[in-house]
Amino acid sequence: MSQDTRSLARDLAAHVQWMALSGVDEIPPGLPWPGGAAAGEVPDGEGASAPAAVDAGDAGAPASGLVATDLGGLRSEIGDCKRCRLSAARTQLVFGSGNPDARIVFVGEGPGRDEDRQGLPFVGRAGELLTDIIQKGMKIDRSEVYICNVVKCRPPDNRNPEPEEVDACSPFLIRQIELVQPEVIVALGKFAAQTLLQTTTPITRLRGRWHEYRGVPLMPTFHPAHLLRNPAFKREVWEDIKQVMQRLGMSAA
Ligand code: URA
């Protein structure tokens, strides 16, 4: 392979990876290809192939399409993200925090005002309650678990993230979970649970039962912000957390 071809192949691979990150997983047949031929046909040019013939990843490549091999590398790979419009209103991206080898990953919806200011997940009032659940309830330090969100940038006025914002961000969450390799995921609230499980089933029916996200057991429970408004639901959350502890062989005494 000549130097030119190698560099072209590298550019093409980067472009395909970018498309995958942007949510493109297929190129419709018949799409005009710059230069005349349709996707799937071979355009003019020495040995060139149309994009549909290009494999987006090596065998064994991560499902996220991201290549970082640790969380720090993943944060760098995300960079000063502008992949969706949430970037316009954020103060900073909130990647995630905690133990890179955690047995439990907690996934929330997206950063709120306090998280956007501090750059860390679950540091506001809902975060204090989550910290109590972990430290007072589970009797482990918050630093022992890993905490992140479905979207990494604050939705303006704390609105729900839009589907295209979730799609743009999902490779990052997938790679975080691939890298941490937790034994259990706890989905905090309706939005995280429904997004991870790709369902519209209400959280009241999802919680309290085991599900699976990409091969990892997942327990949905109510969001801590919901508990701040409805403290009576703490009992259900504690039941859900006890199931998590039981599964991990932790004592819930
Ligand atoms: N709510 C979330 O879902 N995530 C946070 O990080 C904070 C509040």
py3Dmol code that shows the C-alpha trace and the ligand (Angstrom):
import py3Dmol

protein = """\
ATOM      1  CA  MET A   1       0.000   0.000   0.000  1.00  0.00           C
ATOM      2  CA  SER A   2       1.386   3.388  -0.928  1.00  0.00           C
ATOM      3  CA  GLN A   3       1.743   6.190   1.626  1.00  0.00           C
ATOM      4  CA  ASP A   4      -1.114   8.080  -0.088  1.00  0.00           C
ATOM      5  CA  THR A   5      -3.442   5.089   0.053  1.00  0.00           C
ATOM      6  CA  ARG A   6      -2.568   4.475   3.694  1.00  0.00           C
ATOM      7  CA  SER A   7      -3.325   8.076   4.601  1.00  0.00           C
ATOM      8  CA  LEU A   8      -6.568   7.965   2.583  1.00  0.00           C
ATOM      9  CA  ALA A   9      -7.578   4.773   4.398  1.00  0.00           C
ATOM     10  CA  ARG A  10      -6.824   6.415   7.756  1.00  0.00           C
ATOM     11  CA  ASP A  11      -8.948   9.461   6.852  1.00  0.00           C
ATOM     12  CA  LEU A  12     -11.745   7.228   5.648  1.00  0.00           C
ATOM     13  CA  ALA A  13     -11.662   5.128   8.845  1.00  0.00           C
ATOM     14  CA  ALA A  14     -11.778   8.317  10.953  1.00  0.00           C
ATOM     15  CA  HIS A  15     -14.706   9.564   8.883  1.00  0.00           C
ATOM     16  CA  VAL A  16     -16.606   6.292   9.272  1.00  0.00           C
ATOM     17  CA  GLN A  17     -15.948   6.365  13.022  1.00  0.00           C
ATOM     18  CA  TRP A  18     -17.246   9.929  13.142  1.00  0.00           C
ATOM     19  CA  MET A  19     -20.397   8.875  11.270  1.00  0.00           C
ATOM     20  CA  ALA A  20     -20.914   5.967  13.686  1.00  0.00           C
ATOM     21  CA  LEU A  21     -20.523   8.355  16.635  1.00  0.00           C
ATOM     22  CA  SER A  22     -23.069  10.635  15.047  1.00  0.00           C
ATOM     23  CA  GLY A  23     -25.568   7.793  14.926  1.00  0.00           C
ATOM     24  CA  VAL A  24     -25.206   6.787  11.260  1.00  0.00           C
ATOM     25  CA  ASP A  25     -25.209   3.012  11.113  1.00  0.00           C
ATOM     26  CA  GLU A  26     -26.180   2.486   7.508  1.00  0.00           C
ATOM     27  CA  ILE A  27     -25.910   4.324   4.230  1.00  0.00           C
ATOM     28  CA  PRO A  28     -29.115   4.019   2.217  1.00  0.00           C
ATOM     29  CA  PRO A  29     -28.610   2.324  -1.146  1.00  0.00           C
ATOM     30  CA  GLY A  30     -28.748   4.725  -4.072  1.00  0.00           C
ATOM     31  CA  LEU A  31     -27.402   7.729  -2.125  1.00  0.00           C
ATOM     32  CA  PRO A  32     -25.451   9.837  -4.615  1.00  0.00           C
ATOM     33  CA  TRP A  33     -21.726   9.556  -4.030  1.00  0.00           C
ATOM     34  CA  PRO A  34     -19.638  12.632  -4.768  1.00  0.00           C
ATOM     35  CA  GLY A  35     -18.236  11.857  -8.179  1.00  0.00           C
ATOM     36  CA  GLY A  36     -21.357  10.234  -9.595  1.00  0.00           C
ATOM     37  CA  ALA A  37     -21.757   6.622  -8.497  1.00  0.00           C
ATOM     38  CA  ALA A  38     -24.346   5.597  -5.888  1.00  0.00           C
ATOM     39  CA  ALA A  39     -23.396   4.095  -2.506  1.00  0.00           C
ATOM     40  CA  GLY A  40     -22.772   0.400  -2.944  1.00  0.00           C
ATOM     41  CA  GLU A  41     -21.430   0.968  -6.439  1.00  0.00           C
ATOM     42  CA  VAL A  42     -17.745   1.411  -7.040  1.00  0.00           C
ATOM     43  CA  PRO A  43     -17.038   4.971  -8.056  1.00  0.00           C
ATOM     44  CA  ASP A  44     -14.456   5.833 -10.656  1.00  0.00           C
ATOM     45  CA  GLY A  45     -10.908   5.764  -9.461  1.00  0.00           C
ATOM     46  CA  GLU A  46      -8.110   3.333  -8.894  1.00  0.00           C
ATOM     47  CA  GLY A  47      -9.300   0.581  -6.577  1.00  0.00           C
ATOM     48  CA  ALA A  48     -11.560   2.965  -4.670  1.00  0.00           C
ATOM     49  CA  SER A  49     -14.623   1.550  -2.932  1.00  0.00           C
ATOM     50  CA  ALA A  50     -17.905   3.184  -2.003  1.00  0.00           C
ATOM     51  CA  PRO A  51     -18.471   3.806   1.725  1.00  0.00           C
ATOM     52  CA  ALA A  52     -21.075   1.057   2.057  1.00  0.00           C
ATOM     53  CA  ALA A  53     -18.295  -1.457   1.446  1.00  0.00           C
ATOM     54  CA  VAL A  54     -16.210  -0.106   4.330  1.00  0.00           C
ATOM     55  CA  ASP A  55     -16.322  -1.981   7.624  1.00  0.00           C
ATOM     56  CA  ALA A  56     -16.713   0.586  10.438  1.00  0.00           C
ATOM     57  CA  GLY A  57     -14.456  -1.289  12.834  1.00  0.00           C
ATOM     58  CA  ASP A  58     -11.832  -3.981  13.248  1.00  0.00           C
ATOM     59  CA  ALA A  59     -12.937  -7.389  14.441  1.00  0.00           C
ATOM     60  CA  GLY A  60     -13.120  -7.155  18.229  1.00  0.00           C
ATOM     61  CA  ALA A  61     -13.395  -3.366  18.149  1.00  0.00           C
ATOM     62  CA  PRO A  62     -15.450  -1.850  20.994  1.00  0.00           C
ATOM     63  CA  ALA A  63     -19.200  -1.627  20.381  1.00  0.00           C
ATOM     64  CA  SER A  64     -19.043   2.108  21.125  1.00  0.00           C
ATOM     65  CA  GLY A  65     -16.735   2.726  18.150  1.00  0.00           C
ATOM     66  CA  LEU A  66     -14.426   4.605  20.523  1.00  0.00           C
ATOM     67  CA  VAL A  67     -10.862   3.467  20.879  1.00  0.00           C
ATOM     68  CA  ALA A  68      -9.838   4.811  24.318  1.00  0.00           C
ATOM     69  CA  THR A  69      -8.544   2.077  26.609  1.00  0.00           C
ATOM     70  CA  ASP A  70      -9.120   3.896  29.888  1.00  0.00           C
ATOM     71  CA  LEU A  71     -11.506   6.512  31.248  1.00  0.00           C
ATOM     72  CA  GLY A  72      -8.929   9.322  31.064  1.00  0.00           C
ATOM     73  CA  GLY A  73      -8.289   8.449  27.432  1.00  0.00           C
ATOM     74  CA  LEU A  74     -12.021   8.391  26.765  1.00  0.00           C
ATOM     75  CA  ARG A  75     -12.422  11.844  28.301  1.00  0.00           C
ATOM     76  CA  SER A  76      -9.657  13.098  25.998  1.00  0.00           C
ATOM     77  CA  GLU A  77     -11.214  11.376  23.005  1.00  0.00           C
ATOM     78  CA  ILE A  78     -14.498  13.195  23.663  1.00  0.00           C
ATOM     79  CA  GLY A  79     -12.606  16.495  23.765  1.00  0.00           C
ATOM     80  CA  ASP A  80     -14.451  19.816  23.634  1.00  0.00           C
ATOM     81  CA  CYS A  81     -17.545  18.044  22.356  1.00  0.00           C
ATOM     82  CA  LYS A  82     -19.826  19.859  19.922  1.00  0.00           C
ATOM     83  CA  ARG A  83     -21.604  16.774  18.630  1.00  0.00           C
ATOM     84  CA  CYS A  84     -25.036  18.046  19.698  1.00  0.00           C
ATOM     85  CA  ARG A  85     -26.652  21.339  20.587  1.00  0.00           C
ATOM     86  CA  LEU A  86     -26.382  20.780  24.365  1.00  0.00           C
ATOM     87  CA  SER A  87     -22.804  22.005  24.001  1.00  0.00           C
ATOM     88  CA  ALA A  88     -24.058  25.529  23.284  1.00  0.00           C
ATOM     89  CA  ALA A  89     -25.581  26.131  26.724  1.00  0.00           C
ATOM     90  CA  ARG A  90     -23.314  24.087  28.998  1.00  0.00           C
ATOM     91  CA  THR A  91     -20.626  25.503  31.254  1.00  0.00           C
ATOM     92  CA  GLN A  92     -18.650  22.309  31.031  1.00  0.00           C
ATOM     93  CA  LEU A  93     -19.073  18.677  30.117  1.00  0.00           C
ATOM     94  CA  VAL A  94     -19.767  16.354  33.062  1.00  0.00           C
ATOM     95  CA  PHE A  95     -18.045  13.107  32.177  1.00  0.00           C
ATOM     96  CA  GLY A  96     -18.441  10.955  35.291  1.00  0.00           C
ATOM     97  CA  SER A  97     -16.618  10.244  38.519  1.00  0.00           C
ATOM     98  CA  GLY A  98     -15.581   7.447  40.803  1.00  0.00           C
ATOM     99  CA  ASN A  99     -13.742   4.181  40.776  1.00  0.00           C
ATOM    100  CA  PRO A 100     -12.664   3.041  37.295  1.00  0.00           C
ATOM    101  CA  ASP A 101     -12.881  -0.568  38.561  1.00  0.00           C
ATOM    102  CA  ALA A 102     -16.213  -0.121  40.338  1.00  0.00           C
ATOM    103  CA  ARG A 103     -18.518  -3.087  40.846  1.00  0.00           C
ATOM    104  CA  ILE A 104     -21.510  -0.736  40.540  1.00  0.00           C
ATOM    105  CA  VAL A 105     -22.199   2.008  38.002  1.00  0.00           C
ATOM    106  CA  PHE A 106     -25.004   4.469  38.764  1.00  0.00           C
ATOM    107  CA  VAL A 107     -26.451   6.140  35.670  1.00  0.00           C
ATOM    108  CA  GLY A 108     -28.549   9.304  35.926  1.00  0.00           C
ATOM    109  CA  GLU A 109     -30.236  11.413  33.298  1.00  0.00           C
ATOM    110  CA  GLY A 110     -27.981  14.410  32.759  1.00  0.00           C
ATOM    111  CA  PRO A 111     -26.189  17.117  34.708  1.00  0.00           C
ATOM    112  CA  GLY A 112     -28.219  19.757  36.517  1.00  0.00           C
ATOM    113  CA  ARG A 113     -27.149  23.279  37.406  1.00  0.00           C
ATOM    114  CA  ASP A 114     -24.763  22.308  40.221  1.00  0.00           C
ATOM    115  CA  GLU A 115     -23.158  19.546  38.154  1.00  0.00           C
ATOM    116  CA  ASP A 116     -22.758  21.888  35.181  1.00  0.00           C
ATOM    117  CA  ARG A 117     -20.974  24.379  37.439  1.00  0.00           C
ATOM    118  CA  GLN A 118     -18.734  21.870  39.191  1.00  0.00           C
ATOM    119  CA  GLY A 119     -18.097  19.446  36.331  1.00  0.00           C
ATOM    120  CA  LEU A 120     -19.043  16.449  38.495  1.00  0.00           C
ATOM    121  CA  PRO A 121     -22.162  14.251  38.460  1.00  0.00           C
ATOM    122  CA  PHE A 122     -24.700  14.236  41.294  1.00  0.00           C
ATOM    123  CA  VAL A 123     -23.263  16.999  43.460  1.00  0.00           C
ATOM    124  CA  GLY A 124     -26.478  18.985  44.054  1.00  0.00           C
ATOM    125  CA  ARG A 125     -29.332  18.107  46.418  1.00  0.00           C
ATOM    126  CA  ALA A 126     -30.228  14.954  44.506  1.00  0.00           C
ATOM    127  CA  GLY A 127     -26.545  14.070  44.603  1.00  0.00           C
ATOM    128  CA  GLU A 128     -26.434  14.459  48.382  1.00  0.00           C
ATOM    129  CA  LEU A 129     -29.283  12.009  48.646  1.00  0.00           C
ATOM    130  CA  LEU A 130     -27.549   9.594  46.277  1.00  0.00           C
ATOM    131  CA  THR A 131     -24.415   9.901  48.419  1.00  0.00           C
ATOM    132  CA  ASP A 132     -26.492   9.025  51.508  1.00  0.00           C
ATOM    133  CA  ILE A 133     -27.966   6.000  49.742  1.00  0.00           C
ATOM    134  CA  ILE A 134     -24.450   4.811  48.917  1.00  0.00           C
ATOM    135  CA  GLN A 135     -22.686   5.720  52.133  1.00  0.00           C
ATOM    136  CA  LYS A 136     -25.359   5.396  54.830  1.00  0.00           C
ATOM    137  CA  GLY A 137     -27.438   2.729  53.097  1.00  0.00           C
ATOM    138  CA  MET A 138     -24.886   0.570  51.309  1.00  0.00           C
ATOM    139  CA  LYS A 139     -22.115   1.407  53.783  1.00  0.00           C
ATOM    140  CA  ILE A 140     -19.501   1.979  51.128  1.00  0.00           C
ATOM    141  CA  ASP A 141     -17.712   5.169  50.196  1.00  0.00           C
ATOM    142  CA  ARG A 142     -19.058   7.054  47.183  1.00  0.00           C
ATOM    143  CA  SER A 143     -15.561   6.871  45.673  1.00  0.00           C
ATOM    144  CA  GLU A 144     -15.939   3.076  45.431  1.00  0.00           C
ATOM    145  CA  VAL A 145     -18.709   3.293  42.816  1.00  0.00           C
ATOM    146  CA  TYR A 146     -18.771   4.953  39.400  1.00  0.00           C
ATOM    147  CA  ILE A 147     -21.383   7.630  38.667  1.00  0.00           C
ATOM    148  CA  CYS A 148     -22.298   9.084  35.293  1.00  0.00           C
ATOM    149  CA  ASN A 149     -25.244  10.203  33.191  1.00  0.00           C
ATOM    150  CA  VAL A 150     -26.941   9.349  29.905  1.00  0.00           C
ATOM    151  CA  VAL A 151     -26.033  12.784  28.529  1.00  0.00           C
ATOM    152  CA  LYS A 152     -22.887  14.576  29.583  1.00  0.00           C
ATOM    153  CA  CYS A 153     -24.054  18.167  29.148  1.00  0.00           C
ATOM    154  CA  ARG A 154     -26.800  19.995  31.011  1.00  0.00           C
ATOM    155  CA  PRO A 155     -30.069  20.276  29.092  1.00  0.00           C
ATOM    156  CA  PRO A 156     -31.244  23.910  29.317  1.00  0.00           C
ATOM    157  CA  ASP A 157     -33.820  24.457  32.086  1.00  0.00           C
ATOM    158  CA  ASN A 158     -33.352  20.814  33.071  1.00  0.00           C
ATOM    159  CA  ARG A 159     -35.593  19.654  30.229  1.00  0.00           C
ATOM    160  CA  ASN A 160     -35.374  16.015  29.158  1.00  0.00           C
ATOM    161  CA  PRO A 161     -32.636  15.340  26.621  1.00  0.00           C
ATOM    162  CA  GLU A 162     -33.872  15.009  23.024  1.00  0.00           C
ATOM    163  CA  PRO A 163     -33.387  11.703  21.176  1.00  0.00           C
ATOM    164  CA  GLU A 164     -30.660  13.134  18.922  1.00  0.00           C
ATOM    165  CA  GLU A 165     -28.781  14.384  22.013  1.00  0.00           C
ATOM    166  CA  VAL A 166     -28.998  10.933  23.590  1.00  0.00           C
ATOM    167  CA  ASP A 167     -27.843   9.347  20.321  1.00  0.00           C
ATOM    168  CA  ALA A 168     -24.865  11.701  20.048  1.00  0.00           C
ATOM    169  CA  CYS A 169     -23.801  10.925  23.628  1.00  0.00           C
ATOM    170  CA  SER A 170     -24.575   7.212  23.850  1.00  0.00           C
ATOM    171  CA  PRO A 171     -21.213   5.972  22.495  1.00  0.00           C
ATOM    172  CA  PHE A 172     -19.573   7.651  25.502  1.00  0.00           C
ATOM    173  CA  LEU A 173     -21.800   5.901  28.018  1.00  0.00           C
ATOM    174  CA  ILE A 174     -21.369   2.602  26.212  1.00  0.00           C
ATOM    175  CA  ARG A 175     -17.584   2.977  26.319  1.00  0.00           C
ATOM    176  CA  GLN A 176     -17.625   4.050  29.982  1.00  0.00           C
ATOM    177  CA  ILE A 177     -19.469   0.854  30.822  1.00  0.00           C
ATOM    178  CA  GLU A 178     -17.218  -1.227  28.561  1.00  0.00           C
ATOM    179  CA  LEU A 179     -14.186   0.182  30.381  1.00  0.00           C
ATOM    180  CA  VAL A 180     -15.469  -0.031  33.963  1.00  0.00           C
ATOM    181  CA  GLN A 181     -16.986  -3.481  33.401  1.00  0.00           C
ATOM    182  CA  PRO A 182     -19.299  -3.236  36.414  1.00  0.00           C
ATOM    183  CA  GLU A 183     -21.074  -6.237  37.862  1.00  0.00           C
ATOM    184  CA  VAL A 184     -24.264  -4.198  38.209  1.00  0.00           C
ATOM    185  CA  ILE A 185     -25.747  -1.001  36.766  1.00  0.00           C
ATOM    186  CA  VAL A 186     -28.289   1.024  38.733  1.00  0.00           C
ATOM    187  CA  ALA A 187     -30.434   3.204  36.453  1.00  0.00           C
ATOM    188  CA  LEU A 188     -31.605   6.255  38.384  1.00  0.00           C
ATOM    189  CA  GLY A 189     -35.076   7.313  37.335  1.00  0.00           C
ATOM    190  CA  LYS A 190     -37.447   6.923  34.459  1.00  0.00           C
ATOM    191  CA  PHE A 191     -35.316   8.606  31.820  1.00  0.00           C
ATOM    192  CA  ALA A 192     -32.125   6.604  32.434  1.00  0.00           C
ATOM    193  CA  ALA A 193     -34.023   3.333  32.812  1.00  0.00           C
ATOM    194  CA  GLN A 194     -36.185   3.804  29.717  1.00  0.00           C
ATOM    195  CA  THR A 195     -33.242   4.997  27.635  1.00  0.00           C
ATOM    196  CA  LEU A 196     -30.892   2.185  28.625  1.00  0.00           C
ATOM    197  CA  LEU A 197     -33.581  -0.463  28.270  1.00  0.00           C
ATOM    198  CA  GLN A 198     -35.081   1.068  25.107  1.00  0.00           C
ATOM    199  CA  THR A 199     -38.597   0.872  26.490  1.00  0.00           C
ATOM    200  CA  THR A 200     -41.518   3.110  27.349  1.00  0.00           C
ATOM    201  CA  THR A 201     -42.586   0.949  30.288  1.00  0.00           C
ATOM    202  CA  PRO A 202     -43.150   3.200  33.321  1.00  0.00           C
ATOM    203  CA  ILE A 203     -40.461   3.269  36.004  1.00  0.00           C
ATOM    204  CA  THR A 204     -43.034   2.036  38.518  1.00  0.00           C
ATOM    205  CA  ARG A 205     -43.109  -1.250  36.582  1.00  0.00           C
ATOM    206  CA  LEU A 206     -39.417  -1.387  35.686  1.00  0.00           C
ATOM    207  CA  ARG A 207     -38.033  -0.847  39.181  1.00  0.00           C
ATOM    208  CA  GLY A 208     -37.479  -3.642  41.628  1.00  0.00           C
ATOM    209  CA  ARG A 209     -36.759  -6.209  38.891  1.00  0.00           C
ATOM    210  CA  TRP A 210     -33.530  -7.195  37.185  1.00  0.00           C
ATOM    211  CA  HIS A 211     -32.996  -6.248  33.552  1.00  0.00           C
ATOM    212  CA  GLU A 212     -29.914  -6.347  31.360  1.00  0.00           C
ATOM    213  CA  TYR A 213     -27.948  -3.668  29.538  1.00  0.00           C
ATOM    214  CA  ARG A 214     -25.361  -5.010  27.088  1.00  0.00           C
ATOM    215  CA  GLY A 215     -24.912  -8.133  29.173  1.00  0.00           C
ATOM    216  CA  VAL A 216     -24.700  -6.294  32.519  1.00  0.00           C
ATOM    217  CA  PRO A 217     -27.480  -6.828  35.109  1.00  0.00           C
ATOM    218  CA  LEU A 218     -29.374  -3.578  35.547  1.00  0.00           C
ATOM    219  CA  MET A 219     -31.642  -2.511  38.403  1.00  0.00           C
ATOM    220  CA  PRO A 220     -33.860   0.511  37.749  1.00  0.00           C
ATOM    221  CA  THR A 221     -34.969   2.579  40.710  1.00  0.00           C
ATOM    222  CA  PHE A 222     -36.489   5.983  41.375  1.00  0.00           C
ATOM    223  CA  HIS A 223     -34.333   9.060  40.775  1.00  0.00           C
ATOM    224  CA  PRO A 224     -33.055  10.764  43.956  1.00  0.00           C
ATOM    225  CA  ALA A 225     -34.709  14.018  42.786  1.00  0.00           C
ATOM    226  CA  HIS A 226     -38.023  12.161  42.789  1.00  0.00           C
ATOM    227  CA  LEU A 227     -37.313  11.083  46.370  1.00  0.00           C
ATOM    228  CA  LEU A 228     -36.724  14.695  47.383  1.00  0.00           C
ATOM    229  CA  ARG A 229     -40.238  15.482  46.187  1.00  0.00           C
ATOM    230  CA  ASN A 230     -41.778  12.205  47.396  1.00  0.00           C
ATOM    231  CA  PRO A 231     -39.849  10.909  50.415  1.00  0.00           C
ATOM    232  CA  ALA A 232     -42.354   8.067  50.829  1.00  0.00           C
ATOM    233  CA  PHE A 233     -40.712   6.319  47.859  1.00  0.00           C
ATOM    234  CA  LYS A 234     -37.451   5.894  49.789  1.00  0.00           C
ATOM    235  CA  ARG A 235     -38.729   2.549  51.017  1.00  0.00           C
ATOM    236  CA  GLU A 236     -38.948   1.223  47.427  1.00  0.00           C
ATOM    237  CA  VAL A 237     -35.504   2.534  46.582  1.00  0.00           C
ATOM    238  CA  TRP A 238     -34.078   0.821  49.632  1.00  0.00           C
ATOM    239  CA  GLU A 239     -35.722  -2.449  48.517  1.00  0.00           C
ATOM    240  CA  ASP A 240     -34.100  -2.052  45.066  1.00  0.00           C
ATOM    241  CA  ILE A 241     -30.714  -1.218  46.561  1.00  0.00           C
ATOM    242  CA  LYS A 242     -30.932  -4.225  48.871  1.00  0.00           C
ATOM    243  CA  GLN A 243     -31.368  -6.434  45.806  1.00  0.00           C
ATOM    244  CA  VAL A 244     -28.209  -4.892  44.340  1.00  0.00           C
ATOM    245  CA  MET A 245     -26.314  -5.508  47.562  1.00  0.00           C
ATOM    246  CA  GLN A 246     -27.572  -9.059  47.749  1.00  0.00           C
ATOM    247  CA  ARG A 247     -26.435  -9.752  44.207  1.00  0.00           C
ATOM    248  CA  LEU A 248     -22.967  -8.433  45.042  1.00  0.00           C
ATOM    249  CA  GLY A 249     -22.754 -10.377  48.306  1.00  0.00           C
ATOM    250  CA  MET A 250     -22.825  -7.205  50.409  1.00  0.00           C
ATOM    251  CA  SER A 251     -24.418  -7.264  53.835  1.00  0.00           C
ATOM    252  CA  ALA A 252     -27.560  -5.111  54.125  1.00  0.00           C
ATOM    253  CA  ALA A 253     -27.734  -5.396  57.930  1.00  0.00           C
TER     254      ALA A 253
END
"""
ligand_1 = """\
8
URA
N -29.596 14.455 38.072
C -29.027 13.587 37.204
O -29.727 12.803 36.561
N -27.725 13.604 37.088
C -26.933 14.409 37.788
O -25.724 14.335 37.612
C -27.547 15.286 38.701
C -28.872 15.299 38.812
"""
view = py3Dmol.view(width=600, height=400)
view.addModel(protein, "pdb")
view.setStyle({"model": 0}, {"cartoon": {"style": "trace"}})
view.addModel(ligand_1, "xyz")
view.setStyle({"model": 1}, {"stick": {}})
view.zoomTo()
view.show()
